[in-house]
């Protein structure tokens, strides 16, 4: 067992070159490997990533330092705009256990979401490159707390990324949870000391360009997918065309000469949640369905093979997370802990039953939520899953031959639900 644990503590040597050049036609892109001089185990070492996705996998982080590629009308991001890839020793306010690949890719994907949520304080807590909770608020401490409460189980050991400086109130909330990474544009007086006191293993990152994330909203980069046979697929990165409610398309479908449209339009609150939810969707693995309400995620279903299945999973997660919220708020323990103690006769089972009853009565907070899907619904069954839980607005790309069925499902709901199209899917693999 000690040898297994040692594997997670070991910083691997990497044999990747200090510079990589990628030639595409006449354009040469130059990448420089990022390494840091950091203390690890009482020893000053200069290394790059601790390891890759798993111990035993060598890995290296490279920053684009030369070359600017244009593909047709798409001009990709230029050198000098590094966020995660530009991290220096001075940006690592506390290096913790020396960062590994998953720590930095979690931060990167959080920024991929937050670049569309720059107008208000926002927080994204990431786990295994998917958000466990994302929230907006009027201050950063509240945004973090809402994101944490959205899934307080998955948040354990996650990466919390914020688009405003961390203040003392926010740091006090973070100190209550074990996190692997905290990243923010800055840290106000007293906040850094609180975080450092929480754990010497916490990686605390200062990424100054986070306060300029709006500049990255429409930037595209070269997306490289390597294949097991040594080949690769190159593509330009995706982008989010929905900047405001005005960017949504009316949900319409014609079938056999009949035009199908929703009976009601979304309310301003639903449209705000639709914009928020579509921004979060940019960082969720496909197939995915999520429910959002009042600027916070309620349930996130990720990476499933069928859309109706992931819609159900997102509902199940919403119920589980809601019960955990009640358990935490009422008894400062997770739901499963309370159930275990009740089974042992060490906690009142009636209090657990009350949480179950209140969760069912509230339908896990799903009534009034907005349902977001990264691709069209091929059948109405996925939409019906959300409508049964009280969803009042559905957002998806549109384009299915059976869009009319999904629109009809919304019209048959009591009261009728709204629907809008994005005109673009948001697959992420």
TAURDA-V143278 format. One record per run of one state. SS is the DSSP state (a for helix, b for strand, c for the rest). FROM is the first residue (numbers start at 1). LEN is the number of residues. If there is no record, write none. Layout:
BEGIN
SS;FROM;LEN
SS;FROM;LEN
END
This chain:
BEGIN
c;1;1
a;2;8
c;10;9
b;19;6
c;25;2
b;27;7
c;34;2
b;36;5
c;41;2
b;43;5
c;48;14
b;62;5
c;67;3
b;70;2
c;72;2
b;74;3
c;77;7
a;84;3
c;87;2
a;89;3
b;92;3
c;95;6
a;101;14
c;115;6
b;121;7
c;128;2
b;130;8
c;138;2
a;140;11
c;151;7
b;158;5
c;163;3
b;166;1
c;167;1
a;168;7
c;175;4
b;179;6
c;185;2
b;187;1
c;188;3
a;191;8
c;199;4
b;203;4
c;207;1
a;208;9
c;217;3
b;220;1
c;221;1
b;222;5
c;227;5
b;232;5
c;237;8
a;245;3
c;248;1
b;249;2
c;251;1
b;252;4
c;256;2
b;258;4
c;262;6
a;268;14
c;282;7
b;289;5
c;294;2
b;296;6
c;302;5
a;307;25
c;332;3
a;335;9
c;344;5
a;349;17
c;366;4
b;370;4
c;374;7
a;381;8
c;389;4
b;393;4
c;397;6
a;403;10
c;413;5
b;418;4
c;422;8
END
